[in-house]
Amino acid sequence: MENQTKKIEISDLTARYATQVVLKNITMDIYKKEIFAIIGPASAGKSTLLKCINRMSDFIRNISVSGSIKLDGQDTRSEDGSSLRRRVGMVSPLPVGLPMTVWDNVAFAPRMAGVRDKRKLNEIVEDCLRNAALWDEVKDRLGTLATRLSGGQQQRLTIARSLSLRPEVLCLDEFSIAIDPVTTMRIEEVLERLKVNMTIILVTNIVQQARRLAERTAMMLDGQLIEVGYTSELFYGGAKDPRTKEYIEGRFG
């Protein structure tokens, strides 16, 4: 990679739900303006890792987190959680359109942040919907309830909503779990464009998706980081740990 400036630095991160350890001493760096994939079987700790990065973990009962996560060199615990989540957006596995219009879904966060000018809000809504490859499909339906959109459209709407505060990092947690392959490919094209302006962290159970999109890939298993490497190396014989090779080849998971 040409740009190896660190955007996120994770050091000795451990997370527990009550007495169950779900992340064990995770240490790795994520670079600016890269698509970074995290793969591994269910219960590997991938989703918990994302929640720790944008501090959605603050809302989980009985979780304790130790170690550090730095964003642009600053410990994320030193920043207000709401401010951090404006910088680090999250797209959940299942599309969740807020029970309001398409327009209001995208304008909601900017309004909460104090944007009141209708013209400015219209610009934000259009820009975000275009960046999520949804504008052409909904530009004449902005007053429609978001819950009436198709599953694939709602998933792209959640991406548009996440983009509305211009995040520096976008975390996607298995975004393709509930949508069809054609829509998945459209969103992958969106991500390729978005990485020009932001860092994207992609949790996926589809190893071919990591192969297609990510500059680098991390393999996790049972809450542990097995290895991190350039995707082109991991997927073409360069995996250092046999468990990574076996998972990529579909032997378990």
N, C-alpha and C positions, 0 to 999 in steps of 0.2 A: 504493500500500500504506500502511496505517496505521502499521505497525511497520517502520521501516527501520533498526533497530539492526543493526550488522554482526556476524554470527556468524563468518564466515570472510573473511579478507582475503588475497588472492593477489597477490603483487607480483613482476613480472619473473621468473616461473618458467620455467626452461629445463631440459629433461631430454634426455639422450643415452644411447642404447644403443651402447656402444663409440664409433664415430665418427658414427653416424646420429642426427641431431637429430630428436626426436619431439614435443617441446614447445618453442615458440619465444616467449620473453618474454611469457608469459601474465600479465595483470593484470586482476583483477576482484574484486568483493565479492559475498558471498552473505549474505542477511539471515536473522535469526532467524525461525523458524516460518513459512518459506515453502517451497513446492515449486519448486525451481529445476531446469529442464530443460537438458540439454546435447545438442544435435543436431549432425549432420554425417555424412558418408559414412564408410565403413570407412577405417581408417588415419588418421583425423583427429587422434588423440591423446586421445580421450575417456576410454578406460579407463585409460590411463597417468595422466591427470590425477587420477582418483579414487584410484588407488594412491598417488599422491604426497600427497593430502590426508590419508589415514589411515596413511600410511607403510608400506603393504604393499610399497612400492618398496624398503624396506630388504632385502627377501628376493630381489630381482632381481639376478642377476649382471650385471656390466658396465654398470650404469646409474650415471650421475652426474647429480645434481640441484643446480641453483643457483637463487638467488632466495629468496623467503620465503613461507611460509604461516602465517598467524596464526589462532588459535582463541580467541575472546574477548580479542583483543588480545595474546595471548602466542604467541611463535614456537613452532611445534609441535616444532622440533628441540630445544627446551629441556626437553621432557618425555620420560619413558621411553616407548618405542614401545608397549609392552603397555598402559600406562595410557592412552595416546592412543587406541588401538584400542577400549578400553572406552567411550570417549566418542564415537568415530566408528565406527559399525558399517558393515559391508559385506555386501551380498547379491550373489552372483555370478550370471552369466548362466544357468548350468545348475544345477538343484537338486541339492544334494549333502547327502543325509541321512547323518549319521554312522552307522557300522555298529553301532548300539545301538538301544534302544527309543525310541519317541516321547518318553516322559517323560524319559529320560536325555539325549536331544538338547537339550532345552530347559533341563534342570537342570545340564548340564555346566559352562557358564561360571560360574554362581553358585557351584557347588561349588568350582571352581578358585579363585574369589575368597574362599572361606572360609565360605560359608553351609553350615551343617551341620544345622540344624533341619528335620526332615522336613515339619512343618506349613508352615513358611515356604517351603520349596522347592515344596510342592504349590500354594501360593498363587501363586508366581511362574509355575509351569508353566501353571496355568489362566488366569491373567491374560494371559500372552503368547500363548497359543493363541487366546484370545478376541479379542485385539487383531489377530491375524492371520487372523481369520474361519475358524478351523479347529477350534475346540473342539467344536462340535456334531457334527462328523464323526468325531472321534477320541477323544472322552471315554470311550468304552467300549473303546478299543483302545490305551490308553497303554502297555501292555506289549508291543505289537507292534513288530517291527523296522521302523524308519523306511524302510528300503529297499523295504518291501512297499507303501508308499503310492503313489498315482498320482503322475505327474509334477507336476500342479498342486498336489496336497497337499504334496509334498516342497518345492515352491517356497515355499508359505506357511509350511511348517515352518522353512525357512531364515530367513524373516522373523521368526518367533517366536523362533528361537534368537538372532538379532541383537538382539531387543528385551529379552533376558533380563537384560542388564546396564544397562538404562535409558539407552541412548545419547542424547546431545544432538543428534547428527547421524546420519542414516541415508543411506548411499550405495547406490543400486541401479543395477547395470550390466546394462542390457537384460534385466530380469527376465522379460519376456514372450516371450523368444526360443524357448522350448521348451514353451510351454503354450498351451492352446486359448483362443479369444477370450472365452468365458464366464468362465473362471477369471481371465483378464487383467482383465476388468471388475470382478470381485470384489476383486482385489488393488488396483485403482485406488480402489475405495470405501474399502478399508482405509487407503490412503495419505491420502485426504482427511480421515479421522478422526485419523490420527496426527500430522498437521502442527499440530494444536492444541498439542502438547507438544514438538515437535522440528522441526529443519530437515531437509528431505529434498532430496537431490541425485539427480536422475534422469537417467541416460544412456539415451537411446532412439534407435533408428533408425526409430521410427514417429512421424512428425511429428504425426499426429493425436492421439497420446497426449500429446505436449507441449502441444498446443492445449487438450486437455481438462483437464489437471491443473495445469500450471505457471503461477504468477504471472508469472515472468520466464523467459526462454529465452536461452541462449547458443548461437551458431553457431560451429562449429570446422571448419577445413579445413586439411589438410596440417600439422598441429601448431600452427596459428595460431588465435588468437581473432579471428574476423571481426567480430562485434558481439554486444552484449548489450542486450536491450530487454524491455519488457513484452510478454508473449505476445500480448495483445490487439492490440498495435500491429504487431508483427512479422508476424503472420499475416493482417492485414487491411490490407495496403498500406503499412505504416509502416517496412518494412525499409530501412535506409540503404544497404546494400551489395547490388548486383544478384545476387551469388552466393547470398545468403541467400534472396532471392525465388525464384531459380531452383531451389534445393534444396527449399524448401517446396512449390513447384509440381510437383516431381517431374521436373524437366528433366535432373537428373544425380544420381548417388549410388547 
